[in-house]
Amino acid sequence: MTGNLTGETHRPGRIEVVCGSMFSGKTEELIRRMRRAKFARQKVEIFKPAMDTRYSEDDVVSHDRHSIKSTPIESSAEILQLSSDIDVVGIDEAQFLDNGIVDVCNTLANRGVRVIIAGLDMDYQGIPFGPIPALCAIADEVSKVHAICVKCGALAYVSHRIVDNDRRVLLGETGEYEPLCRDCYQKAMKKDV
């Protein structure tokens, strides 16, 4: 919150997106930012899609097993209902939410809420994923984080699926996906054909 010349308080709303491939530290960064906001005595609430039960049904958990309490939701509209009088809203795995999340985030930011979103920007085929591209377009700040390519050590470009399954949404971790740079991904795709 900031004060203006007349002493009125104004909450500067904003949208921050943290995106990248799997194993790049998106959730870790979301947790870090949310903890800093709590430390600053701001009222925070973090949400995640109810379908993401990989590590916990209720908590947002990074691959490194760091966690923070969250509220599982079925649709983006629930965020508006559950976030009144909140200073900072965190949203993990936003690629799994409906496209209404874009309007929800704009509404919150316009109310003066800081919104921090983490999600995959591309699916396993390198195709922009869910509402993340639209969220990047309306964001005040976009941080693209990178994993390390498991083949050559360069910055990873995409989450390459290493199991035989062509469903677009397949929750998984290192047994199902590996981060690859663009070059190694192209080589892997040629082998898969």
Order of alpha helices (4+ residues) and beta strands (2+ residues): beta-beta-beta-alpha-beta-beta-beta-beta-alpha-beta-alpha-beta-alpha-beta-beta-beta-alpha
